[in-house]
Amino acid sequence: NQEDDLTKLWTDAKVAQVRRKLTQHRLELVALTPFFPMLVNLGSPDPARVQQALTNFERCCRLAQQLGTRRIEIIAPHVHEFTDKNGNLGIPS
């Protein structure tokens, strides 16, 4: 869920462990789904933030390949700025 997970959590040993479990249980990873916080700056006006988000995305692509999938699905959070007091999604007037 956080960008440092890409280096601290997903070590070569962890990837190998997950691959073994997938093989052991005859499973295939359908998609890697990185959470939006690590990619939130893809649309930033700040070039440095965009570059960091692209670096994170590239790391996600490599992780997906290591885990045996070619599909990435980005999970976006609920946009609180566009919700009313009851939590309903809508464009503010």
N, C-alpha and C positions, 0 to 999 in steps of 0.2 A: 504494500500500500504506500510505502514511502520510497523515495528515490535511493536512499542508502541501502534498502533491502536488496537492490540489484547487485551490490558488491558484498555486503556483509552477510546476508542470508543465503543468497543463491551462489554458493561456492561450488567449485567443481565436485567436491565430495557430496554436497546436497543434491546437485543435479544427478549424479550417478546413483545416489540412493533412491531418488524418485523414479528414475528410469528403471531400476531393478524392480521396484514395486509395481510399476506399470506392466512390465514384462511378466512378472510372477503371477499377476492376476489377469493376464491377457487383456489388458486395457490399452486404449489408445487415447492420447490427449487430443481433444478436438480443437481447442483454442486456448491461447494464453490471454488472460483478461487483466491487463494492468489497470489499476484504479487511477482515476483522473488526477489526483494530487501530484503525481510525478510528471504529468504531461500538461498541466494547467496553463503553462506559459507558451504553448504553441502559437497562440494568437496575440501574444504580447507585442506592444510597440517597441520594447527594449530588445535590440538584437542579441545581447548577451543572454537574456532569459530564453529567447527563442532557441539559441544554440544549445543551451543546457537541456531544454525540453527535447530537442532533436537527438542529443546524445543519449538521453534516457530512453527515447523511443528506439534508437539503434540497439541499445543494450537489451531492450525487451525483444527485439527481433532476433538477436543472437540467442537469448534464453529460450525463445520459442523453438528455434532450430535445435538447440541442445536437448530440449525436452521432446522433440519429435513431432512438432506441429508446424504448419506453415500459416496458421491463421491467428490473427490478433484481433480481439474485440475490446475496444476501449469502453470502460464503465465510467459514465459521467455522474457526478453527484446531483442531487436535487438542487435546483437553483433557488436559493432562499430569497433572492432579491425580487423574484417574480411570483411570490406566493402572498396570498392575503392572510389576514389574521387567523383564519381557520385552517391554513396550510394548503389551500387549493391553488393550483397552478394557474396563472393568468398574467396578462400584461397589465402593468399598473396604468391607471388613467391619469 
